[in-house]
Amino acid sequence: MKKFIKKGKAFLLRNSVSAFEFDCVHSEVNKTNKNLLQICSFVTALLFFLLSLFSLVFFRSTAFRSFFEYFAAFFVFLFFYFAISFLPEKKIHLVTPLMYGFIISLSLYSIYIGIFNNLHNSDVVFFVFAFAFPLIFVDRFQRIFSVSFFLNLLFCLSSLFFKEFPRNRSDVFYSVIFYFMSMLPNLYLTKIRIREFSLRQIIESERDTDELTGLLNKAALIREAKKNINATKNGILIIMDLDYFKNVNDTYGHFTGDNVLKMVSVAIRQIFRSSDVMGRFGGDEFIVFMANTQRTDIAQQRCNQLLEKLNSTKIFPNDPNNSTTIHASLGFVLYSCENDFDSLFKKADKALYQAKKDGKDRACQYDSSMEE
């Protein structure tokens, strides 16, 4: 017995997911559950709609009652479908309560059908749902375990109270069997899925990150900027180019030049919002896309703050005899309805050229006069 308990504990420890592991991939879990819930709610709503129509044709003796039950269920699960389909990205945390709302609603309906409309037979529908839900959706094992336990307990008590012996004993027996048959695979599958999400994050991070600065690389930068433009239809594109960077490389070496680029990336992160798209476009050129804003005065303020930050950053902080600091020029442009990323980039680049022309170490906003 002790050996069996020891093996059981080892299995649980080996396949359990820590809170830290789950939190690291929480956004991926929410996206996956959102897609799964969208499919499940649509299929369920469609099924009940078809059942409501069939009830009028085939269940003549109880047509109105069956039609009303199925049609009411159709509207309930249609609500879940539209709720999850139009859930905004910033409300993605609501996927979990919607998911459990769907599971509980469908389980309660299956309990109602299996207990009150099927007193003389076992409730096969509930057993199918009880087994399937923990294997379909991804969540903390403790939460799925608790919700499934509550639903199975409610089913068993309802069967014991309303059904006659020995049918209620059969329901309880199968409920316990299917409960544990779903919980053990859920524990194992959740671990596998969390590992897959973690590996995917690592691969995507390595693919999209500029190795030197830790900002987005060129390909990821363009992709994310375009995604934000398409989603929000507004924003401000900023291009920054370091002044005298070639002299730094020629005078102090490329190792010092690399350190300068790292200092610049730190300054950019400090000045701009975490929701802004920030990346190294190439060489000593950086791009920031301030998403979901049209405040050019704020963009000008951020650019000035960045210039002040760079101008006060010494290239050799530990050398009191060398006070060389970092300098840069910036150009920015406001998104308009006819713009795409390429046209925005060209306009911001012209504003950057104007800043260089006007004496460098400054930020210029694009205007139509720069086309001349």
Protein Blocks (a to p, Z undefined) as FASTA:
>chain_A
ZZmmmmmmmmmmmmpccfklmmmmmmmmmmmmmmmmmmmmmmmmmmmmmmmmmmmmmmmm
lmmmmmmmmmmmmmmmmmmmmmmmmpcfklmmmmmmmmmmmmmmmmmmmmmmmmmmmmmb
ccfklmmmmmmmmmmpgcdfklmmmmmmmmmmmmmmmmmmmmccfklmmmmmmmmmmmmm
mmmmmmmmmmmmmmmmmmmmmmmmmmmpcfklopacfklmmmmmmmmmmmnopacddddd
dehklmmmmmnojklmmmmmmmmmmmmmmmmcfkbccddfbhjbccdddehiabfklmmm
mmmmmmmmmmmmcfblmlmkbccdcddddddddddfkbcfklmmmmmmmmmmmmmmnngj
iacdddfklmZZ
